[in-house]
Each structure stands twice: as structure tokens, then as C-alpha cells.
């Protein structure tokens, strides 16, 4: 008998642990919806992202330039600055239904969008 109990039970635990460790992080995140957002010429495309209520999701933001852009949402307390050609990912905790605005601080008049959670 070892530290974890009988040998058969320990072998089963070891096999389960090995199986879990063999899974890549992508397998565990497969069911997290990912939405693409492009910053280009002082605008966001698309301007509206529709996300599921009560479920984690991520937004992958790519800056196609020219120049830097910032994704910022005061109400969601999220922000990231992207140089031209840079891609960043933001993960959002489960949210209640509603509309949450975001903007680009480098182009305040034109870089605007919203996340609609349903």
C-alpha cells in the first residue's frame, strides 16, 4: 500500500491525472465563444458584437492600422492598446443581458462599438 491508498486505486488516479494533463489548454477552452474585432482606419469592425449571456467569452482584437488604437470600455473595466499589426485577446466573465459600449481612445469620434449580451 502506498501514500494514496491501495495500488489499484492509485493506478486509476494516475491514469486520470495523465489523461487530464495530456489535454491541451485549447481543448478546455473550446466551448468559450471567440469574436473577432478589427481596428482599422479609426473604426472597429464589426461595430456590434452579440455575445451569450451568462457565459465567458473572448474578443480577439486585431489592429490593421495605420497607427495605434486602444480598445476601452469603462463600464466593463477593460482596455488594451494595440500597435499596428498587433493582435490581443480579452476574456470577459459571464455577463448579464444588456448593451455595453466600447471605444478607441485614439479615434474617439469614429472608433465606437458595443457588445450586446443576450
PyMOL commands that set and color helices and strands:
alter all, ss='L'
color gray80, all
select helices_A, chain A and resi 7-22+25-29+105-107
alter helices_A, ss='H'
color red, helices_A
select strands_A, chain A and resi 33-40+43-45+48-51+57-63+69-73+78-82+87-92+98-103+112-117
alter strands_A, ss='S'
color yellow, strands_A
deselect
rebuild
show_as cartoon
